[in-house]
């Protein structure tokens, strides 16, 4: 199983970005997918994760970020609006997936950098 993330970049405060993450390989069943982020000097934190039936957002992004999932293609999108400098971080795609290992495992994509200038 691989998670391929894309869509980071540099944007001014108040702007928007969309991150994408595609799961590939032997994804027998995807239990959850979403995004975490890690700012310099801080711990990695959940941004938004969906199980398909429910989506959990960290408080600081509620009303600004929207996570969506295309189950047919195993892609999740994080639409980020009204970006703030404090959203600057390395964003990691996450998936809890049952694959060819016959176990449910947590997978991580490579980080994609989001930089919000003031």
MARPA-930336 format. One record per atom (N, C-alpha, C, CB): residue number from 1; atom name; x, y, z; residue in one letter. Coordinates in pm, whole numbers. Glycine has a CB too. Layout:
BEGIN
+-----+------+--------+--------+--------+------+
| seq | atom |     c1 |     c2 |     c3 | type |
+-----+------+--------+--------+--------+------+
| NUM |   CA |      X |      Y |      Z |    a |
...
+-----+------+--------+--------+--------+------+
END
This chain:
BEGIN
+-----+------+--------+--------+--------+------+
| seq | atom |     c1 |     c2 |     c3 | type |
+-----+------+--------+--------+--------+------+
|   1 |    N |     85 |   -119 |      0 |    x |
|   1 |   CA |      0 |      0 |      0 |    x |
|   1 |    C |     89 |    124 |      0 |    x |
|   1 |   CB |    -96 |      1 |    123 |    x |
|   2 |    N |     53 |    218 |    -84 |    x |
|   2 |   CA |    125 |    347 |    -86 |    x |
|   2 |    C |     25 |    461 |    -84 |    x |
|   2 |   CB |    217 |    357 |   -212 |    x |
|   3 |    N |     65 |    568 |    -18 |    x |
|   3 |   CA |    -14 |    690 |    -17 |    x |
|   3 |    C |     68 |    799 |    -84 |    x |
|   3 |   CB |    -55 |    732 |    128 |    x |
|   4 |    N |     12 |    855 |   -190 |    x |
|   4 |   CA |     81 |    958 |   -266 |    x |
|   4 |    C |     10 |   1091 |   -247 |    x |
|   4 |   CB |     88 |    922 |   -416 |    x |
|   5 |    N |     81 |   1185 |   -184 |    x |
|   5 |   CA |     22 |   1315 |   -155 |    x |
|   5 |    C |     71 |   1420 |   -252 |    x |
|   5 |   CB |     54 |   1357 |    -12 |    x |
|   6 |    N |    -12 |   1519 |   -274 |    x |
|   6 |   CA |     26 |   1631 |   -360 |    x |
|   6 |    C |    -57 |   1753 |   -324 |    x |
|   6 |   CB |      8 |   1595 |   -509 |    x |
|   7 |    N |    -11 |   1869 |   -373 |    x |
|   7 |   CA |    -93 |   1990 |   -361 |    x |
|   7 |    C |    -43 |   2096 |   -266 |    x |
|   7 |   CB |   -226 |   1952 |   -319 |    x |
|   8 |    N |     67 |   2075 |   -198 |    x |
|   8 |   CA |    117 |   2177 |   -108 |    x |
|   8 |    C |    173 |   2295 |   -185 |    x |
|   8 |   CB |    222 |   2120 |    -17 |    x |
|   9 |    N |    211 |   2399 |   -111 |    x |
|   9 |   CA |    270 |   2515 |   -175 |    x |
|   9 |    C |    270 |   2635 |    -84 |    x |
|   9 |   CB |    196 |   2546 |   -302 |    x |
|  10 |    N |    299 |   2748 |   -145 |    x |
|  10 |   CA |    306 |   2876 |    -73 |    x |
|  10 |    C |    183 |   2958 |   -110 |    x |
|  10 |   CB |    437 |   2954 |   -107 |    x |
|  11 |    N |    118 |   3011 |     -8 |    x |
|  11 |   CA |     -1 |   3091 |    -32 |    x |
|  11 |    C |     -6 |   3203 |     71 |    x |
|  11 |   CB |   -130 |   3003 |    -25 |    x |
|  12 |    N |    -69 |   3313 |     34 |    x |
|  12 |   CA |    -85 |   3423 |    129 |    x |
|  12 |    C |   -199 |   3394 |    226 |    x |
|  12 |   CB |   -111 |   3556 |     55 |    x |
|  13 |    N |   -192 |   3456 |    341 |    x |
|  13 |   CA |   -299 |   3441 |    439 |    x |
|  13 |    C |   -433 |   3479 |    376 |    x |
|  13 |   CB |   -271 |   3528 |    564 |    x |
|  14 |    N |   -533 |   3399 |    405 |    x |
|  14 |   CA |   -664 |   3419 |    346 |    x |
|  14 |    C |   -687 |   3341 |    218 |    x |
|  14 |   CB |   -685 |   3562 |    320 |    x |
|  15 |    N |   -579 |   3285 |    165 |    x |
|  15 |   CA |   -590 |   3209 |     41 |    x |
|  15 |    C |   -634 |   3067 |     62 |    x |
|  15 |   CB |   -460 |   3210 |    -30 |    x |
|  16 |    N |   -632 |   2990 |    -46 |    x |
|  16 |   CA |   -679 |   2851 |    -44 |    x |
|  16 |    C |   -580 |   2759 |   -112 |    x |
|  16 |   CB |   -816 |   2840 |   -112 |    x |
|  17 |    N |   -581 |   2635 |    -68 |    x |
|  17 |   CA |   -506 |   2527 |   -130 |    x |
|  17 |    C |   -588 |   2401 |   -121 |    x |
|  17 |   CB |   -366 |   2509 |    -64 |    x |
|  18 |    N |   -562 |   2308 |   -211 |    x |
|  18 |   CA |   -626 |   2177 |   -203 |    x |
|  18 |    C |   -518 |   2070 |   -206 |    x |
|  18 |   CB |   -727 |   2157 |   -318 |    x |
|  19 |    N |   -521 |   1984 |   -106 |    x |
|  19 |   CA |   -430 |   1870 |   -100 |    x |
|  19 |    C |   -504 |   1745 |   -148 |    x |
|  19 |   CB |   -375 |   1851 |     43 |    x |
|  20 |    N |   -428 |   1658 |   -215 |    x |
|  20 |   CA |   -483 |   1531 |   -260 |    x |
|  20 |    C |   -396 |   1418 |   -209 |    x |
|  20 |   CB |   -495 |   1527 |   -414 |    x |
|  21 |    N |   -460 |   1305 |   -184 |    x |
|  21 |   CA |   -386 |   1187 |   -142 |    x |
|  21 |    C |   -451 |   1065 |   -204 |    x |
|  21 |   CB |   -380 |   1174 |     12 |    x |
|  22 |    N |   -373 |    990 |   -278 |    x |
|  22 |   CA |   -423 |    871 |   -345 |    x |
|  22 |    C |   -363 |    747 |   -283 |    x |
|  22 |   CB |   -392 |    875 |   -496 |    x |
|  23 |    N |   -448 |    651 |   -248 |    x |
|  23 |   CA |   -403 |    523 |   -196 |    x |
|  23 |    C |   -395 |    424 |   -311 |    x |
|  23 |   CB |   -498 |    471 |    -84 |    x |
|  24 |    N |   -284 |    353 |   -317 |    x |
|  24 |   CA |   -268 |    255 |   -424 |    x |
|  24 |    C |   -210 |    127 |   -367 |    x |
|  24 |   CB |   -178 |    309 |   -537 |    x |
|  25 |    N |   -211 |     23 |   -450 |    x |
|  25 |   CA |   -163 |   -107 |   -404 |    x |
|  25 |    C |   -279 |   -192 |   -359 |    x |
|  25 |   CB |    -62 |    -90 |   -291 |    x |
|  26 |    N |   -249 |   -286 |   -271 |    x |
|  26 |   CA |   -350 |   -381 |   -228 |    x |
|  26 |    C |   -433 |   -324 |   -114 |    x |
|  26 |   CB |   -284 |   -513 |   -186 |    x |
|  27 |    N |   -525 |   -237 |   -149 |    x |
|  27 |   CA |   -611 |   -174 |    -48 |    x |
|  27 |    C |   -742 |   -252 |    -42 |    x |
|  27 |   CB |   -637 |    -22 |    -81 |    x |
|  28 |    N |   -741 |   -360 |     32 |    x |
|  28 |   CA |   -859 |   -444 |     39 |    x |
|  28 |    C |   -976 |   -367 |    100 |    x |
|  28 |   CB |   -831 |   -571 |    119 |    x |
|  29 |    N |   -944 |   -299 |    211 |    x |
|  29 |   CA |  -1048 |   -218 |    275 |    x |
|  29 |    C |   -981 |    -99 |    342 |    x |
|  29 |   CB |  -1130 |   -302 |    378 |    x |
|  30 |    N |  -1037 |     18 |    318 |    x |
|  30 |   CA |   -987 |    140 |    381 |    x |
|  30 |    C |  -1080 |    178 |    494 |    x |
|  30 |   CB |   -973 |    257 |    278 |    x |
|  31 |    N |  -1029 |    177 |    615 |    x |
|  31 |   CA |  -1112 |    209 |    731 |    x |
|  31 |    C |  -1115 |    360 |    757 |    x |
|  31 |   CB |  -1060 |    136 |    855 |    x |
|  32 |    N |  -1006 |    428 |    728 |    x |
|  32 |   CA |  -1000 |    572 |    751 |    x |
|  32 |    C |   -891 |    632 |    664 |    x |
|  32 |   CB |   -973 |    604 |    900 |    x |
|  33 |    N |   -914 |    755 |    623 |    x |
|  33 |   CA |   -811 |    830 |    549 |    x |
|  33 |    C |   -822 |    976 |    586 |    x |
|  33 |   CB |   -825 |    811 |    395 |    x |
|  34 |    N |   -711 |   1044 |    579 |    x |
|  34 |   CA |   -716 |   1186 |    609 |    x |
|  34 |    C |   -578 |   1247 |    616 |    x |
|  34 |   CB |   -788 |   1210 |    739 |    x |
|  35 |    N |   -566 |   1349 |    698 |    x |
|  35 |   CA |   -442 |   1428 |    704 |    x |
|  35 |    C |   -404 |   1461 |    848 |    x |
|  35 |   CB |   -458 |   1557 |    624 |    x |
|  36 |    N |   -275 |   1456 |    872 |    x |
|  36 |   CA |   -213 |   1508 |    992 |    x |
|  36 |    C |   -116 |   1617 |    947 |    x |
|  36 |   CB |   -140 |   1394 |   1074 |    x |
|  37 |    N |    -70 |   1696 |   1043 |    x |
|  37 |   CA |     30 |   1797 |   1010 |    x |
|  37 |    C |    129 |   1813 |   1126 |    x |
|  37 |   CB |    -37 |   1932 |    978 |    x |
|  38 |    N |    246 |   1860 |   1090 |    x |
|  38 |   CA |    349 |   1884 |   1190 |    x |
|  38 |    C |    419 |   2014 |   1159 |    x |
|  38 |   CB |    449 |   1768 |   1195 |    x |
|  39 |    N |    403 |   2109 |   1250 |    x |
|  39 |   CA |    470 |   2238 |   1236 |    x |
|  39 |    C |    607 |   2229 |   1303 |    x |
|  39 |   CB |    385 |   2354 |   1299 |    x |
|  40 |    N |    700 |   2315 |   1264 |    x |
|  40 |   CA |    834 |   2312 |   1324 |    x |
|  40 |    C |    827 |   2322 |   1476 |    x |
|  40 |   CB |    920 |   2425 |   1268 |    x |
|  41 |    N |    895 |   2232 |   1542 |    x |
|  41 |   CA |    901 |   2235 |   1688 |    x |
|  41 |    C |    778 |   2185 |   1758 |    x |
|  41 |   CB |    927 |   2370 |   1732 |    x |
|  42 |    N |    682 |   2132 |   1682 |    x |
|  42 |   CA |    558 |   2084 |   1742 |    x |
|  42 |    C |    535 |   1937 |   1709 |    x |
|  42 |   CB |    440 |   2167 |   1694 |    x |
|  43 |    N |    445 |   1876 |   1784 |    x |
|  43 |   CA |    411 |   1737 |   1759 |    x |
|  43 |    C |    315 |   1727 |   1641 |    x |
|  43 |   CB |    350 |   1673 |   1885 |    x |
|  44 |    N |    316 |   1610 |   1579 |    x |
|  44 |   CA |    222 |   1585 |   1471 |    x |
|  44 |    C |     81 |   1584 |   1529 |    x |
|  44 |   CB |    253 |   1451 |   1398 |    x |
|  45 |    N |    -12 |   1649 |   1458 |    x |
|  45 |   CA |   -150 |   1655 |   1506 |    x |
|  45 |    C |   -247 |   1619 |   1394 |    x |
|  45 |   CB |   -181 |   1794 |   1561 |    x |
|  46 |    N |   -361 |   1565 |   1435 |    x |
|  46 |   CA |   -467 |   1534 |   1340 |    x |
|  46 |    C |   -524 |   1664 |   1285 |    x |
|  46 |   CB |   -578 |   1447 |   1406 |    x |
|  47 |    N |   -545 |   1666 |   1154 |    x |
|  47 |   CA |   -613 |   1778 |   1090 |    x |
|  47 |    C |   -757 |   1737 |   1059 |    x |
|  47 |   CB |   -539 |   1823 |    960 |    x |
|  48 |    N |   -771 |   1630 |    982 |    x |
|  48 |   CA |   -904 |   1580 |    946 |    x |
|  48 |    C |   -890 |   1436 |    901 |    x |
|  48 |   CB |   -968 |   1668 |    834 |    x |
|  49 |    N |   -979 |   1352 |    951 |    x |
|  49 |   CA |   -980 |   1211 |    913 |    x |
|  49 |    C |  -1123 |   1167 |    896 |    x |
|  49 |   CB |   -907 |   1123 |   1020 |    x |
|  50 |    N |  -1148 |   1089 |    791 |    x |
|  50 |   CA |  -1282 |   1038 |    766 |    x |
|  50 |    C |  -1282 |    886 |    764 |    x |
|  50 |   CB |  -1335 |   1092 |    634 |    x |
|  51 |    N |  -1390 |    830 |    818 |    x |
|  51 |   CA |  -1411 |    686 |    811 |    x |
|  51 |    C |  -1507 |    652 |    697 |    x |
|  51 |   CB |  -1466 |    631 |    944 |    x |
|  52 |    N |  -1557 |    755 |    634 |    x |
|  52 |   CA |  -1660 |    736 |    532 |    x |
|  52 |    C |  -1796 |    774 |    586 |    x |
|  52 |   CB |  -1661 |    593 |    482 |    x |
|  53 |    N |  -1824 |    731 |    707 |    x |
|  53 |   CA |  -1952 |    765 |    769 |    x |
|  53 |    C |  -1941 |    887 |    858 |    x |
|  53 |   CB |  -2003 |    648 |    849 |    x |
|  54 |    N |  -1824 |    920 |    900 |    x |
|  54 |   CA |  -1805 |   1038 |    983 |    x |
|  54 |    C |  -1666 |   1097 |    958 |    x |
|  54 |   CB |  -1822 |   1003 |   1133 |    x |
|  55 |    N |  -1657 |   1227 |    982 |    x |
|  55 |   CA |  -1531 |   1298 |    963 |    x |
|  55 |    C |  -1500 |   1378 |   1089 |    x |
|  55 |   CB |  -1537 |   1392 |    838 |    x |
|  56 |    N |  -1377 |   1370 |   1132 |    x |
|  56 |   CA |  -1332 |   1439 |   1251 |    x |
|  56 |    C |  -1232 |   1548 |   1212 |    x |
|  56 |   CB |  -1268 |   1340 |   1352 |    x |
|  57 |    N |  -1254 |   1669 |   1260 |    x |
|  57 |   CA |  -1164 |   1782 |   1233 |    x |
|  57 |    C |  -1106 |   1832 |   1365 |    x |
|  57 |   CB |  -1239 |   1896 |   1158 |    x |
|  58 |    N |   -982 |   1878 |   1360 |    x |
|  58 |   CA |   -932 |   1947 |   1476 |    x |
|  58 |    C |  -1000 |   2083 |   1486 |    x |
|  58 |   CB |   -777 |   1962 |   1470 |    x |
|  59 |    N |  -1018 |   2132 |   1607 |    x |
|  59 |   CA |  -1098 |   2253 |   1627 |    x |
|  59 |    C |  -1047 |   2372 |   1546 |    x |
|  59 |   CB |  -1099 |   2290 |   1773 |    x |
|  60 |    N |   -918 |   2385 |   1532 |    x |
|  60 |   CA |   -862 |   2504 |   1469 |    x |
|  60 |    C |   -892 |   2515 |   1320 |    x |
|  60 |   CB |   -715 |   2506 |   1490 |    x |
|  61 |    N |   -938 |   2406 |   1257 |    x |
|  61 |   CA |   -965 |   2412 |   1113 |    x |
|  61 |    C |  -1114 |   2401 |   1082 |    x |
|  61 |   CB |   -889 |   2301 |   1042 |    x |
|  62 |    N |  -1196 |   2379 |   1183 |    x |
|  62 |   CA |  -1340 |   2364 |   1158 |    x |
|  62 |    C |  -1395 |   2491 |   1094 |    x |
|  62 |   CB |  -1415 |   2333 |   1290 |    x |
|  63 |    N |  -1475 |   2472 |    991 |    x |
|  63 |   CA |  -1533 |   2584 |    919 |    x |
|  63 |    C |  -1443 |   2639 |    809 |    x |
|  63 |   CB |  -1565 |   2693 |   1015 |    x |
|  64 |    N |  -1317 |   2597 |    806 |    x |
|  64 |   CA |  -1225 |   2645 |    703 |    x |
|  64 |    C |  -1177 |   2532 |    611 |    x |
|  64 |   CB |  -1104 |   2712 |    769 |    x |
|  65 |    N |  -1158 |   2415 |    666 |    x |
|  65 |   CA |  -1109 |   2301 |    589 |    x |
|  65 |    C |  -1224 |   2202 |    566 |    x |
|  65 |   CB |   -991 |   2232 |    662 |    x |
|  66 |    N |  -1222 |   2139 |    450 |    x |
|  66 |   CA |  -1320 |   2036 |    419 |    x |
|  66 |    C |  -1250 |   1913 |    363 |    x |
|  66 |   CB |  -1426 |   2089 |    320 |    x |
|  67 |    N |  -1276 |   1799 |    425 |    x |
|  67 |   CA |  -1219 |   1674 |    378 |    x |
|  67 |    C |  -1325 |   1598 |    299 |    x |
|  67 |   CB |  -1166 |   1588 |    497 |    x |
|  68 |    N |  -1288 |   1551 |    182 |    x |
|  68 |   CA |  -1380 |   1470 |    103 |    x |
|  68 |    C |  -1306 |   1346 |     53 |    x |
|  68 |   CB |  -1438 |   1552 |    -15 |    x |
|  69 |    N |  -1384 |   1244 |     23 |    x |
|  69 |   CA |  -1324 |   1117 |    -18 |    x |
|  69 |    C |  -1398 |   1061 |   -137 |    x |
|  69 |   CB |  -1324 |   1014 |     97 |    x |
|  70 |    N |  -1322 |   1021 |   -237 |    x |
|  70 |   CA |  -1377 |    952 |   -353 |    x |
|  70 |    C |  -1348 |    804 |   -334 |    x |
|  70 |   CB |  -1315 |   1007 |   -488 |    x |
|  71 |    N |  -1448 |    729 |   -292 |    x |
|  71 |   CA |  -1427 |    587 |   -262 |    x |
|  71 |    C |  -1395 |    504 |   -386 |    x |
|  71 |   CB |  -1549 |    531 |   -193 |    x |
|  72 |    N |  -1441 |    551 |   -500 |    x |
|  72 |   CA |  -1418 |    474 |   -623 |    x |
|  72 |    C |  -1271 |    476 |   -663 |    x |
|  72 |   CB |  -1503 |    531 |   -737 |    x |
|  73 |    N |  -1203 |    586 |   -631 |    x |
|  73 |   CA |  -1063 |    601 |   -671 |    x |
|  73 |    C |   -967 |    599 |   -552 |    x |
|  73 |   CB |  -1045 |    729 |   -748 |    x |
|  74 |    N |  -1021 |    587 |   -431 |    x |
|  74 |   CA |   -938 |    587 |   -310 |    x |
|  74 |    C |   -853 |    714 |   -299 |    x |
|  74 |   CB |   -847 |    465 |   -308 |    x |
|  75 |    N |   -915 |    827 |   -328 |    x |
|  75 |   CA |   -848 |    955 |   -316 |    x |
|  75 |    C |   -922 |   1040 |   -213 |    x |
|  75 |   CB |   -840 |   1028 |   -453 |    x |
|  76 |    N |   -848 |   1106 |   -126 |    x |
|  76 |   CA |   -907 |   1204 |    -37 |    x |
|  76 |    C |   -852 |   1342 |    -73 |    x |
|  76 |   CB |   -877 |   1169 |    113 |    x |
|  77 |    N |   -938 |   1440 |    -54 |    x |
|  77 |   CA |   -904 |   1578 |    -84 |    x |
|  77 |    C |   -923 |   1661 |     42 |    x |
|  77 |   CB |   -990 |   1634 |   -201 |    x |
|  78 |    N |   -829 |   1750 |     68 |    x |
|  78 |   CA |   -844 |   1844 |    178 |    x |
|  78 |    C |   -848 |   1984 |    119 |    x |
|  78 |   CB |   -728 |   1830 |    283 |    x |
|  79 |    N |   -967 |   2042 |    117 |    x |
|  79 |   CA |   -982 |   2179 |     69 |    x |
|  79 |    C |   -958 |   2272 |    186 |    x |
|  79 |   CB |  -1125 |   2202 |      5 |    x |
|  80 |    N |   -859 |   2357 |    173 |    x |
|  80 |   CA |   -821 |   2446 |    282 |    x |
|  80 |    C |   -847 |   2591 |    239 |    x |
|  80 |   CB |   -671 |   2427 |    321 |    x |
|  81 |    N |   -941 |   2654 |    306 |    x |
|  81 |   CA |   -976 |   2793 |    278 |    x |
|  81 |    C |   -940 |   2881 |    396 |    x |
|  81 |   CB |  -1126 |   2805 |    245 |    x |
|  82 |    N |   -937 |   3010 |    370 |    x |
|  82 |   CA |   -907 |   3107 |    476 |    x |
|  82 |    C |   -781 |   3067 |    554 |    x |
|  82 |   CB |  -1027 |   3120 |    573 |    x |
|  83 |    N |   -679 |   3034 |    481 |    x |
|  83 |   CA |   -556 |   2986 |    545 |    x |
|  83 |    C |   -492 |   3093 |    630 |    x |
|  83 |   CB |   -457 |   2938 |    439 |    x |
|  84 |    N |   -432 |   3048 |    739 |    x |
|  84 |   CA |   -366 |   3136 |    834 |    x |
|  84 |    C |   -218 |   3097 |    845 |    x |
|  84 |   CB |   -436 |   3130 |    974 |    x |
|  85 |    N |   -133 |   3189 |    886 |    x |
|  85 |   CA |      9 |   3154 |    902 |    x |
|  85 |    C |     29 |   3034 |    995 |    x |
|  85 |   CB |     87 |   3274 |    956 |    x |
|  86 |    N |    -57 |   3019 |   1093 |    x |
|  86 |   CA |    -43 |   2907 |   1186 |    x |
|  86 |    C |    -80 |   2773 |   1124 |    x |
|  86 |   CB |   -129 |   2930 |   1308 |    x |
|  87 |    N |   -131 |   2774 |   1002 |    x |
|  87 |   CA |   -155 |   2649 |    930 |    x |
|  87 |    C |    -28 |   2598 |    861 |    x |
|  87 |   CB |   -266 |   2669 |    826 |    x |
|  88 |    N |     77 |   2678 |    865 |    x |
|  88 |   CA |    203 |   2637 |    804 |    x |
|  88 |    C |    256 |   2512 |    871 |    x |
|  88 |   CB |    307 |   2751 |    812 |    x |
|  89 |    N |    281 |   2409 |    790 |    x |
|  89 |   CA |    325 |   2281 |    844 |    x |
|  89 |    C |    354 |   2186 |    730 |    x |
|  89 |   CB |    221 |   2221 |    940 |    x |
|  90 |    N |    413 |   2074 |    767 |    x |
|  90 |   CA |    427 |   1962 |    675 |    x |
|  90 |    C |    301 |   1876 |    695 |    x |
|  90 |   CB |    561 |   1879 |    700 |    x |
|  91 |    N |    227 |   1857 |    588 |    x |
|  91 |   CA |    102 |   1782 |    595 |    x |
|  91 |    C |    126 |   1639 |    546 |    x |
|  91 |   CB |     -9 |   1852 |    510 |    x |
|  92 |    N |     81 |   1544 |    627 |    x |
|  92 |   CA |    100 |   1403 |    598 |    x |
|  92 |    C |    -33 |   1335 |    572 |    x |
|  92 |   CB |    174 |   1333 |    713 |    x |
|  93 |    N |    -39 |   1264 |    461 |    x |
|  93 |   CA |   -156 |   1182 |    433 |    x |
|  93 |    C |   -152 |   1058 |    522 |    x |
|  93 |   CB |   -163 |   1143 |    283 |    x |
|  94 |    N |   -268 |   1015 |    568 |    x |
|  94 |   CA |   -278 |    901 |    659 |    x |
|  94 |    C |   -388 |    807 |    611 |    x |
|  94 |   CB |   -307 |    948 |    804 |    x |
|  95 |    N |   -362 |    679 |    631 |    x |
|  95 |   CA |   -465 |    581 |    600 |    x |
|  95 |    C |   -458 |    462 |    694 |    x |
|  95 |   CB |   -452 |    534 |    456 |    x |
|  96 |    N |   -573 |    418 |    740 |    x |
|  96 |   CA |   -582 |    293 |    817 |    x |
|  96 |    C |   -645 |    191 |    724 |    x |
|  96 |   CB |   -667 |    311 |    952 |    x |
|  97 |    N |   -563 |     95 |    681 |    x |
|  97 |   CA |   -599 |     12 |    565 |    x |
|  97 |    C |   -573 |   -135 |    593 |    x |
|  97 |   CB |   -521 |     57 |    442 |    x |
|  98 |    N |   -667 |   -218 |    547 |    x |
|  98 |   CA |   -648 |   -363 |    547 |    x |
|  98 |    C |   -604 |   -400 |    407 |    x |
|  98 |   CB |   -780 |   -441 |    589 |    x |
|  99 |    N |   -480 |   -452 |    399 |    x |
|  99 |   CA |   -425 |   -483 |    268 |    x |
|  99 |    C |   -373 |   -624 |    258 |    x |
|  99 |   CB |   -316 |   -388 |    235 |    x |
| 100 |    N |   -277 |   -642 |    171 |    x |
| 100 |   CA |   -227 |   -775 |    142 |    x |
| 100 |    C |   -152 |   -838 |    259 |    x |
| 100 |   CB |   -136 |   -770 |     22 |    x |
| 101 |    N |   -118 |   -759 |    358 |    x |
| 101 |   CA |    -52 |   -815 |    477 |    x |
| 101 |    C |   -150 |   -890 |    565 |    x |
| 101 |   CB |     16 |   -704 |    557 |    x |
| 102 |    N |   -278 |   -878 |    532 |    x |
| 102 |   CA |   -387 |   -940 |    609 |    x |
| 102 |    C |   -395 |   -885 |    750 |    x |
| 102 |   CB |   -368 |  -1091 |    615 |    x |
| 103 |    N |   -352 |   -761 |    763 |    x |
| 103 |   CA |   -363 |   -691 |    891 |    x |
| 103 |    C |   -410 |   -549 |    864 |    x |
| 103 |   CB |   -228 |   -690 |    967 |    x |
| 104 |    N |   -474 |   -491 |    962 |    x |
| 104 |   CA |   -508 |   -349 |    954 |    x |
| 104 |    C |   -385 |   -271 |   1002 |    x |
| 104 |   CB |   -637 |   -314 |   1040 |    x |
| 105 |    N |   -336 |   -185 |    915 |    x |
| 105 |   CA |   -216 |   -108 |    949 |    x |
| 105 |    C |   -237 |     39 |    921 |    x |
| 105 |   CB |    -94 |   -160 |    872 |    x |
| 106 |    N |   -159 |    120 |    990 |    x |
| 106 |   CA |   -157 |    263 |    963 |    x |
| 106 |    C |    -47 |    292 |    861 |    x |
| 106 |   CB |   -135 |    346 |   1093 |    x |
| 107 |    N |    -83 |    365 |    758 |    x |
| 107 |   CA |     11 |    403 |    654 |    x |
| 107 |    C |     23 |    554 |    647 |    x |
| 107 |   CB |    -31 |    346 |    517 |    x |
| 108 |    N |    142 |    600 |    606 |    x |
| 108 |   CA |    168 |    742 |    593 |    x |
| 108 |    C |    226 |    772 |    457 |    x |
| 108 |   CB |    263 |    790 |    703 |    x |
| 109 |    N |    182 |    883 |    400 |    x |
| 109 |   CA |    241 |    930 |    276 |    x |
| 109 |    C |    358 |   1022 |    307 |    x |
| 109 |   CB |    138 |   1001 |    190 |    x |
| 110 |    N |    426 |   1064 |    202 |    x |
| 110 |   CA |    533 |   1161 |    223 |    x |
| 110 |    C |    469 |   1294 |    258 |    x |
| 110 |   CB |    624 |   1173 |     97 |    x |
| 111 |    N |    536 |   1376 |    330 |    x |
| 111 |   CA |    481 |   1505 |    368 |    x |
| 111 |    C |    477 |   1601 |    251 |    x |
| 111 |   CB |    561 |   1565 |    481 |    x |
| 112 |    N |    377 |   1687 |    254 |    x |
| 112 |   CA |    371 |   1794 |    155 |    x |
| 112 |    C |    365 |   1926 |    232 |    x |
| 112 |   CB |    246 |   1778 |     58 |    x |
| 113 |    N |    452 |   2018 |    194 |    x |
| 113 |   CA |    468 |   2141 |    271 |    x |
| 113 |    C |    365 |   2246 |    232 |    x |
| 113 |   CB |    608 |   2196 |    252 |    x |
| 114 |    N |    299 |   2298 |    333 |    x |
| 114 |   CA |    208 |   2411 |    316 |    x |
| 114 |    C |    267 |   2529 |    392 |    x |
| 114 |   CB |     63 |   2376 |    367 |    x |
| 115 |    N |    290 |   2638 |    322 |    x |
| 115 |   CA |    345 |   2759 |    382 |    x |
| 115 |    C |    248 |   2874 |    359 |    x |
| 115 |   CB |    485 |   2792 |    325 |    x |
| 116 |    N |    205 |   2937 |    467 |    x |
| 116 |   CA |    111 |   3048 |    458 |    x |
| 116 |    C |    181 |   3174 |    506 |    x |
| 116 |   CB |    -18 |   3020 |    543 |    x |
| 117 |    N |    195 |   3269 |    417 |    x |
| 117 |   CA |    264 |   3393 |    451 |    x |
| 117 |    C |    165 |   3497 |    500 |    x |
| 117 |   CB |    343 |   3446 |    329 |    x |
| 118 |    N |    212 |   3581 |    590 |    x |
| 118 |   CA |    123 |   3683 |    647 |    x |
| 118 |    C |    130 |   3812 |    567 |    x |
| 118 |   CB |    161 |   3712 |    794 |    x |
+-----+------+--------+--------+--------+------+
END
